[in-house]
Amino acid sequence: MKIMDREENLREEILSVFKNTEVSSPKRKRLTVITEKALISEVMKFLKDRGFKQLCAISCIDWIEEKEFELIYHLSSFESGIHAMVKTKIDRENPVMKSMIPVFTNAQTYEREIWEMFGVQFEGNPRLIPLFLDRWRDIPPFRKDFDIREYVKRTFDVIPSLEEKQNG
């Protein structure tokens, strides 16, 4: 079966099983699936059963104006050579997502990173502990409302002002 036929068959199969889901093939060997948060686990299992055995990454986009985060799960099929992106949006004010560890065990590290950098809680991930930011006490640094200049000033500006020198 040709790759294009495989992509089209997979697209039709996904659309027949998952209502309220969009599927496109923006270019050769690429598949984009946009679905509801509640369906992510089922869509991921479905794709894994059809040869997408490798979870390559999970990425997160902060859509601050829309008050949402977009989670993007990157899957690969070594058999067909197709890369699939499974996308969903979650609430930014209460960012909670079901862990994908039961489907892809390597999701744990990706989820830890997104938890640490964006503040997304992954229900079912037993190791949401710091990966990079030991003793971090501020909002997650990859959120668009994180003010890096204010953080640096507050954290690293240790040069006393002229007034402090005179009083001190």
C-alpha positions in Angstrom: 0.0 0.0 0.0 1.3 3.4 -0.9 2.0 5.9 1.9 -0.6 8.3 0.6 -3.2 5.5 0.6 -2.1 4.6 4.2 -2.5 8.2 5.3 -5.9 8.5 3.7 -7.1 5.2 5.1 -5.9 6.1 8.6 -7.6 9.5 8.3 -10.9 7.9 7.4 -10.6 5.3 10.1 -9.9 7.9 12.8 -12.8 10.0 11.6 -15.2 7.0 11.6 -14.3 6.1 15.2 -13.8 9.5 16.9 -16.5 12.0 16.4 -15.7 15.7 17.0 -12.1 15.0 15.8 -10.3 16.7 12.9 -7.7 14.8 10.9 -5.5 16.3 8.2 -2.4 15.4 6.3 -0.6 18.7 5.8 2.1 17.1 3.8 3.5 13.7 2.8 4.1 11.4 5.7 2.4 13.7 8.2 -0.8 13.3 10.0 -2.4 15.9 12.3 -5.2 14.8 14.7 -7.1 17.5 16.7 -9.4 16.1 19.3 -11.1 16.7 22.7 -9.1 16.3 25.9 -11.4 13.4 27.0 -10.5 11.4 23.8 -6.7 11.8 23.9 -6.0 8.5 25.7 -8.3 6.5 23.3 -6.9 8.2 20.2 -3.3 7.5 21.4 -4.2 3.8 22.0 -5.9 3.6 18.6 -2.8 5.0 16.9 -0.5 2.7 18.9 -2.5 -0.3 17.8 -2.0 0.8 14.2 1.8 1.0 14.3 2.5 4.3 16.0 4.7 2.6 18.7 7.0 5.5 19.4 6.1 8.6 21.5 8.8 11.0 20.3 7.9 14.0 22.4 5.1 16.0 24.0 5.1 19.7 23.5 3.1 22.5 25.0 2.0 25.9 23.6 0.7 28.6 25.9 -2.2 30.4 24.2 -2.4 33.1 26.9 -5.1 35.2 25.1 -7.3 32.2 24.7 -6.6 31.0 28.3 -5.6 27.6 27.0 -2.6 25.3 26.7 -2.2 23.1 23.7 -0.6 19.8 24.2 0.9 18.1 21.2 1.8 14.4 21.3 4.3 13.4 18.6 4.1 9.8 17.4 6.1 7.9 14.8 5.4 4.7 12.9 8.6 3.0 11.9 6.5 0.7 9.7 5.0 3.4 7.5 7.4 6.3 8.2 4.4 8.5 9.1 4.7 11.2 11.9 1.5 11.9 13.7 0.7 14.9 15.9 -2.2 14.5 18.2 -3.3 17.8 19.6 -5.7 18.9 22.3 -6.4 22.1 24.3 -6.8 22.3 28.0 -7.8 25.1 30.4 -4.9 27.4 31.4 -6.3 28.3 34.7 -6.7 24.7 35.9 -4.3 22.8 33.6 -5.0 19.1 34.3 -4.4 16.3 31.8 -4.6 12.5 32.2 -1.1 11.0 32.1 -0.3 8.9 29.0 2.1 6.6 30.9 -0.4 3.7 30.6 -0.2 4.0 26.8 3.5 5.1 26.4 5.7 4.5 29.4 8.2 7.1 28.2 5.6 9.8 28.6 6.7 10.2 32.2 9.7 12.4 31.5 8.0 14.6 28.9 5.1 15.1 31.3 7.5 16.0 34.1 9.1 18.7 31.9 5.7 20.2 30.9 4.6 20.1 34.6 7.8 21.9 35.6 7.9 24.5 32.8 4.2 25.2 32.3 2.5 23.9 35.4 0.3 21.3 33.8 -0.8 18.6 36.2 -0.7 15.1 34.7 -3.1 12.9 36.7 -1.6 9.4 37.2 2.0 10.4 36.8 3.7 9.4 40.1 6.9 11.4 39.5 5.9 15.0 39.1 9.1 16.2 40.7 11.6 18.8 39.5 13.6 17.7 36.5 15.5 20.9 35.9 14.5 23.6 38.4 15.6 22.6 41.8 13.9 24.7 44.5 12.0 26.9 42.0 9.6 29.3 43.8 8.1 31.3 40.9 5.4 30.6 38.3 6.6 28.1 35.7 9.1 29.8 33.4 7.7 28.9 30.0 4.3 30.5 30.7 3.9 33.7 28.7 3.1 35.7 31.8 6.4 34.8 33.4 8.4 38.1 33.6 12.0 37.1 33.2 13.3 40.6 33.8 11.4 40.9 37.0 12.6 37.5 38.1 16.3 38.3 37.3 16.0 41.6 39.1 14.4 40.1 42.2 16.7 37.1 42.2 20.1 38.3 41.1 20.3 42.1 41.6 22.3 42.0 44.8 24.1 45.3 44.2 22.9 47.6 46.9 21.5 50.9 45.9 23.2 54.2 46.8 20.6 54.8 49.5 21.3 51.4 51.0 25.1 52.1 51.0 24.6 55.4 52.8 22.3 53.9 55.5 24.2 50.7 55.9 
